[in-house]
Amino acid sequence: MKKAQRVAYQEDEYLERLVSSGKRVKVYLSNGVGLDGKVLGVGASSILLSTKEDYLKRRGVSQMVYKHAITSISETHELQEDYGYGNE
């Protein structure tokens, strides 16, 4: 397997894991914009990102983002309420 094929496979595997886990992510684009949301689906050249929840209608707003416009993706981790202080 060539290096380019191996990198593409790892990319697809990571994105599919984000789809199945439903974790919130931060997607940074080459123009400096950062999008928060969940990865709903992955295609050959794009990803589908749920970016905003409409709390009144209980549905989200989706955006298709081309992979070539993405510079990085980071998973969002929620902070725990208990930091371990005062639990003695």
PyRosetta script that sets phi, psi and omega in degrees:
from pyrosetta import init, pose_from_sequence

init()
pose = pose_from_sequence("MKKAQRVAYQEDEYLERLVSSGKRVKVYLSNGVGLDGKVLGVGASSILLSTKEDYLKRRGVSQMVYKHAITSISETHELQEDYGYGNE")
pose.set_psi(1, 130.8)
pose.set_omega(1, 179.9)
pose.set_phi(2, -73.8)
pose.set_psi(2, 159.8)
pose.set_omega(2, -177.5)
pose.set_phi(3, -60.4)
pose.set_psi(3, -42.5)
pose.set_omega(3, -180.0)
pose.set_phi(4, -63.1)
pose.set_psi(4, -38.8)
pose.set_omega(4, 178.4)
pose.set_phi(5, -67.4)
pose.set_psi(5, -39.1)
pose.set_omega(5, -179.9)
pose.set_phi(6, -64.9)
pose.set_psi(6, -41.8)
pose.set_omega(6, 178.9)
pose.set_phi(7, -65.1)
pose.set_psi(7, -43.3)
pose.set_omega(7, 178.7)
pose.set_phi(8, -62.5)
pose.set_psi(8, -39.1)
pose.set_omega(8, 178.5)
pose.set_phi(9, -64.2)
pose.set_psi(9, -44.0)
pose.set_omega(9, 179.1)
pose.set_phi(10, -64.0)
pose.set_psi(10, -39.0)
pose.set_omega(10, 177.8)
pose.set_phi(11, -61.6)
pose.set_psi(11, -49.3)
pose.set_omega(11, -179.7)
pose.set_phi(12, -63.0)
pose.set_psi(12, -39.9)
pose.set_omega(12, 179.1)
pose.set_phi(13, -62.8)
pose.set_psi(13, -43.2)
pose.set_omega(13, 178.9)
pose.set_phi(14, -63.8)
pose.set_psi(14, -46.1)
pose.set_omega(14, -179.0)
pose.set_phi(15, -65.3)
pose.set_psi(15, -39.7)
pose.set_omega(15, 177.9)
pose.set_phi(16, -65.0)
pose.set_psi(16, -36.1)
pose.set_omega(16, 176.9)
pose.set_phi(17, -65.0)
pose.set_psi(17, -37.7)
pose.set_omega(17, 177.0)
pose.set_phi(18, -66.3)
pose.set_psi(18, -37.1)
pose.set_omega(18, 177.7)
pose.set_phi(19, -63.1)
pose.set_psi(19, -48.8)
pose.set_omega(19, -175.3)
pose.set_phi(20, -71.1)
pose.set_psi(20, -30.7)
pose.set_omega(20, -178.4)
pose.set_phi(21, -79.6)
pose.set_psi(21, -28.5)
pose.set_omega(21, -178.5)
pose.set_phi(22, 73.3)
pose.set_psi(22, 15.7)
pose.set_omega(22, 179.5)
pose.set_phi(23, -69.8)
pose.set_psi(23, 149.9)
pose.set_omega(23, 174.5)
pose.set_phi(24, -76.5)
pose.set_psi(24, 142.8)
pose.set_omega(24, -178.4)
pose.set_phi(25, -132.5)
pose.set_psi(25, 163.3)
pose.set_omega(25, 172.1)
pose.set_phi(26, -117.0)
pose.set_psi(26, 119.7)
pose.set_omega(26, -179.7)
pose.set_phi(27, -106.2)
pose.set_psi(27, 121.2)
pose.set_omega(27, 179.0)
pose.set_phi(28, -100.7)
pose.set_psi(28, 130.8)
pose.set_omega(28, -178.3)
pose.set_phi(29, -100.8)
pose.set_psi(29, 162.9)
pose.set_omega(29, -177.0)
pose.set_phi(30, -66.4)
pose.set_psi(30, -18.6)
pose.set_omega(30, 178.1)
pose.set_phi(31, -89.9)
pose.set_psi(31, 5.5)
pose.set_omega(31, 177.1)
pose.set_phi(32, 96.0)
pose.set_psi(32, -7.4)
pose.set_omega(32, -179.4)
pose.set_phi(33, -76.5)
pose.set_psi(33, 140.3)
pose.set_omega(33, 174.6)
pose.set_phi(34, -114.8)
pose.set_psi(34, 128.9)
pose.set_omega(34, 179.6)
pose.set_phi(35, -112.4)
pose.set_psi(35, 133.0)
pose.set_omega(35, 175.4)
pose.set_phi(36, -102.3)
pose.set_psi(36, 141.3)
pose.set_omega(36, 176.1)
pose.set_phi(37, 166.4)
pose.set_psi(37, -161.6)
pose.set_omega(37, 178.9)
pose.set_phi(38, -121.3)
pose.set_psi(38, 140.5)
pose.set_omega(38, 177.3)
pose.set_phi(39, -79.4)
pose.set_psi(39, 116.4)
pose.set_omega(39, -178.7)
pose.set_phi(40, -91.6)
pose.set_psi(40, -30.6)
pose.set_omega(40, -177.9)
pose.set_phi(41, -163.6)
pose.set_psi(41, 161.5)
pose.set_omega(41, -177.2)
pose.set_phi(42, -132.7)
pose.set_psi(42, 132.8)
pose.set_omega(42, 174.7)
pose.set_phi(43, -117.5)
pose.set_psi(43, -174.9)
pose.set_omega(43, -178.8)
pose.set_phi(44, -65.0)
pose.set_psi(44, -36.7)
pose.set_omega(44, -176.2)
pose.set_phi(45, -126.2)
pose.set_psi(45, 4.8)
pose.set_omega(45, -177.4)
pose.set_phi(46, -150.5)
pose.set_psi(46, 164.5)
pose.set_omega(46, 171.7)
pose.set_phi(47, -126.0)
pose.set_psi(47, 152.9)
pose.set_omega(47, 176.6)
pose.set_phi(48, -104.8)
pose.set_psi(48, 122.7)
pose.set_omega(48, -173.8)
pose.set_phi(49, -120.3)
pose.set_psi(49, 126.6)
pose.set_omega(49, 173.5)
pose.set_phi(50, -85.7)
pose.set_psi(50, 112.7)
pose.set_omega(50, -169.1)
pose.set_phi(51, -105.1)
pose.set_psi(51, -20.4)
pose.set_omega(51, -175.9)
pose.set_phi(52, -151.7)
pose.set_psi(52, 139.5)
pose.set_omega(52, 177.6)
pose.set_phi(53, -101.5)
pose.set_psi(53, 133.2)
pose.set_omega(53, 175.0)
pose.set_phi(54, -94.7)
pose.set_psi(54, 99.6)
pose.set_omega(54, -172.6)
pose.set_phi(55, -67.5)
pose.set_psi(55, -26.2)
pose.set_omega(55, 179.7)
pose.set_phi(56, -75.1)
pose.set_psi(56, -39.0)
pose.set_omega(56, -177.1)
pose.set_phi(57, -102.5)
pose.set_psi(57, -2.7)
pose.set_omega(57, 177.3)
pose.set_phi(58, 58.4)
pose.set_psi(58, 37.4)
pose.set_omega(58, 174.9)
pose.set_phi(59, -139.1)
pose.set_psi(59, 157.7)
pose.set_omega(59, -175.3)
pose.set_phi(60, -104.5)
pose.set_psi(60, 169.1)
pose.set_omega(60, 174.9)
pose.set_phi(61, -104.3)
pose.set_psi(61, 128.6)
pose.set_omega(61, -178.2)
pose.set_phi(62, -107.9)
pose.set_psi(62, 148.5)
pose.set_omega(62, 176.0)
pose.set_phi(63, -131.9)
pose.set_psi(63, 138.6)
pose.set_omega(63, 172.3)
pose.set_phi(64, -93.2)
pose.set_psi(64, 127.0)
pose.set_omega(64, -178.1)
pose.set_phi(65, -120.2)
pose.set_psi(65, 126.8)
pose.set_omega(65, 177.9)
pose.set_phi(66, -72.7)
pose.set_psi(66, 136.7)
pose.set_omega(66, -177.6)
pose.set_phi(67, -60.4)
pose.set_psi(67, -35.2)
pose.set_omega(67, -178.3)
pose.set_phi(68, -67.3)
pose.set_psi(68, -15.5)
pose.set_omega(68, 178.8)
pose.set_phi(69, -90.2)
pose.set_psi(69, -7.4)
pose.set_omega(69, -176.6)
pose.set_phi(70, -91.7)
pose.set_psi(70, 130.6)
pose.set_omega(70, 175.0)
pose.set_phi(71, -96.7)
pose.set_psi(71, -36.8)
pose.set_omega(71, 177.7)
pose.set_phi(72, -160.2)
pose.set_psi(72, 159.3)
pose.set_omega(72, 176.5)
pose.set_phi(73, -132.1)
pose.set_psi(73, 129.6)
pose.set_omega(73, 176.5)
pose.set_phi(74, -127.1)
pose.set_psi(74, 141.2)
pose.set_omega(74, 177.9)
pose.set_phi(75, -76.4)
pose.set_psi(75, 140.9)
pose.set_omega(75, 178.6)
pose.set_phi(76, -93.7)
pose.set_psi(76, 124.8)
pose.set_omega(76, 178.5)
pose.set_phi(77, -107.9)
pose.set_psi(77, 130.9)
pose.set_omega(77, 179.0)
pose.set_phi(78, -81.4)
pose.set_psi(78, 141.2)
pose.set_omega(78, 179.2)
pose.set_phi(79, -75.1)
pose.set_psi(79, 143.2)
pose.set_omega(79, 176.8)
pose.set_phi(80, -80.2)
pose.set_psi(80, 147.4)
pose.set_omega(80, 179.0)
pose.set_phi(81, -68.7)
pose.set_psi(81, -36.4)
pose.set_omega(81, -176.6)
pose.set_phi(82, -95.9)
pose.set_psi(82, 114.7)
pose.set_omega(82, 179.6)
pose.set_phi(83, -93.0)
pose.set_psi(83, 1.7)
pose.set_omega(83, 178.9)
pose.set_phi(84, 88.0)
pose.set_psi(84, 8.5)
pose.set_omega(84, 179.9)
pose.set_phi(85, -94.0)
pose.set_psi(85, 137.6)
pose.set_omega(85, 175.1)
pose.set_phi(86, 75.0)
pose.set_psi(86, 18.3)
pose.set_omega(86, 179.7)
pose.set_phi(87, -102.2)
pose.set_psi(87, 37.6)
pose.set_omega(87, -178.6)
pose.set_phi(88, -93.0)
pose.dump_pdb("model.pdb")
